[in-house]
Amino acid sequence: MQQITRLSKVLLLLFFSGIIISHASADPAINDSNLIVNGGFGQMTNGTPDGWQILEGTSGSQATFPKAEGKGNVANISILHDGKKGAYLAQWVNLEPNQNYRLSVEAMMTGGKITFAVGNTGLNVRLFGEVKEELPMAPNFWDESWLNSIPFVPGQWREASFDFNSKDIKRVLVSLGGFFAAGSYSFDNVALEKINK
C-alpha cells in the first residue's frame, strides 16, 4: 500500500512537471534563438520592462504595460497630439556581421502611423503601418512588401516582420513606436532571429 502511495506521488509530480514544461515550451515569447531581451514584456522592474528603453519624444506621449486579454503584459504607447517626434520602445542588440536576420512583432494600432526599425550608422531598415478602413487586396494577390505601409484593421492584432542583412554592423538599435501622428500602438512577442536565406 505504501509503494502505491509513493508511486502515486511520483506520477502526480511527473504529471505536474510535464504540464509546466509543456506550458513553458508552448509560450511563443520563450525562444532560445531570439536576440531580444524580454520580447513579451513579462519581466518588469519599477514599472519598466527589463531590457527596454522608453523614448517619449512627443509631448503628451505615454508608455504603459497593461495586461491584454489572452496575452499577459503588452507594451502600449499612446501619443495624444500630432508632432514632429513620436514615442518609441528601444533596445540595443548585438549581431554577427554579414548575416541575415528577421525582426518580427505582433502589433495593434487604433490610428496614426506605426513604425518598426533596426538601425545604426550604415544600416537603417524600417517598416511602416497605418490604419486602412478598406484593406487592399494584398497579400491575396501580391506581396504586402510592395505597399508603402502595411495595413492594420483598427484594434486588431497582426504580425509584422521584415528581413535584413547586418552588413558589417555588429550592434543595432531595435525600435518600435509611433511617429508624427496621434494614436495608440501596442506590441507583443518581439523577436530578432538569425535566418538562413
N, C-alpha and C positions, 0 to 999 in steps of 0.2 A: 504494500500500500504506500509505503514511504517512497519507494522508487517511482511509482506512478505520479506521485505529487511532485517529485523533483523533475521528472520528465515533462510534466505539465508546465512547470515554471520555466524550464529551458525553452520549450516550444513557444510559450507565451512571449518570452524575451526575444526569441528569434523573429517571431511574427511582428512585434512592435519595431524591432530594429530594421526589419525589411521594409516596413511602412516608411520609417524615417529615411532610409537610404533611397527608396523608390521616390519619395516626395522630393528629396534634395536633387536627385539626378533629373527629375522631370521639370525642375524650375528653369525656365529659359534664361533667367538672369545669371545662372551659375554656368560658366563656360570657361574651361581652362585656357582656351586659346584667345580669349577676349583680353585685349590690352587695356581696356578702360577699367578704371577702379570704380567700384560701386555703380555700375551701369543701371541698376534697378532702384537706386536711391533708397535702399533699405537701411544702410548704416548712417546714422545721424549723430552729430556732436553739437550740442548747444544750438539746435535748430538749423544747422547747416549740414548738407550731405558730405560725408568724408570723400576726399579726393577732388572735389569740385570747387571752383571759384565762382562767385556771383558778381557779374559786372552790370550794375544798374545804371545805364548811361542816360536814359531819358527821364526827366523829372516826372515823378508820379508813377514810375515803374516799380514793380514789386515781385520778388521771387518767394514762392511758398512751396511746401512739400506735403500736400494733403494725401490722405488715403483715397484711392479711387476704387469703385466697385469692381471686384474681381482682380485687382492688380496690386494691392498694397500701396506703398508710397510711390508717388509720381512727382516729377518736377513741374511746376506751373509758373509761368511768367505772365504777369498782367501789365500791359502798357496802356495807361489811361489817356494819353494825348499823343497826337501825331508829332513827330520831331525828327531831327537830323540823326540822332543816335537811338539805337534800340536798347535792349537789355538781353544779356546772354548768360548762359552757364558755360564754363570753360574748364578744360583740363589739359595739361601738358602730357604727351605720350612719347615714349622712346620708340623709334623704328629702326629697322635694318635698312641700309641704303639699297637702292635699285631692286626693291621688292614690290609686289602688287598687294594692295590692301583693299578692304571693303569696310566702309562706315555704314552701319545700319542702326535705325532707331524707330521706335513706334512713336507716333506724334498725333496730336489733335489740335485744332485751332477753331476759333469762333469768327475771326475776321482779321484784317490786316495782312501782313506778309511774314512768312516764317522762313528761317534760313538754317542750314546745316553746313558747317565749313570745317576744312582741315587746312592749316596754313603755317607758314614760316617763310623767312626770306628765301625766295627761289621756288616756292610751292604755294599755290593758292587755289584750292578746289572748293566749289560751292554748289549747293543745290537749293533752289528756292521753291516755295509752295505758296499758294493762295487759295482762298475760298472761291469755288465756282458754283453758282446756282444751278447751272446746267453743265454736267460733266461732258468733256469732249469724248470722241469715240475711242481715244487711246485709253487703255492699252489693247482694246479689242481689235483694232485694225492696223496700228503701227506702234512702234516702241515709244513709251512715255518720255524717254530721254530726248526726243525731238522737240518737246514742248519747252517754252521759255521757263515755265514753272509748273510743278506738278499740282494737280487739282486735289482739293480737300472738300469733303462734304462737311459743313459746319457741325461741330460737336461729335464727329465720329473719328475713332482711332483708325490709323492706317500705317503701314510700314513704308518707310522711305530709305533708300540706300543708294550709294554710288561707289564706284571703284576708282582707284588712282594708283599711280606708281610713285614711290617715295623719292625717285631720282637719287641725288647724293645727300638727301636730307636725313638726319638722324633723330630729329625731335620736332614734333608738330603740336600746335595748339588746336584741339578739337573744340568747336563752339556750337552751341545750339541756342536759338532765341528768335526774337522778332526784330524787325527793323523798320524805321520810318513811320509805321502806321500803328494806331491804337488797335489792341486786340488781346486775346488770351491764347496762350500757347502752352501745351502740355507735352511732356516727354517721358518715355519709359524704355527699359531694355535697350540701352545704348551699347553698341558693340563695335569694336575696331579689331578686325582679324586679318591676318595674312592669308592670301588666297593664291592658288595656282592657276595661271592663265595660259 
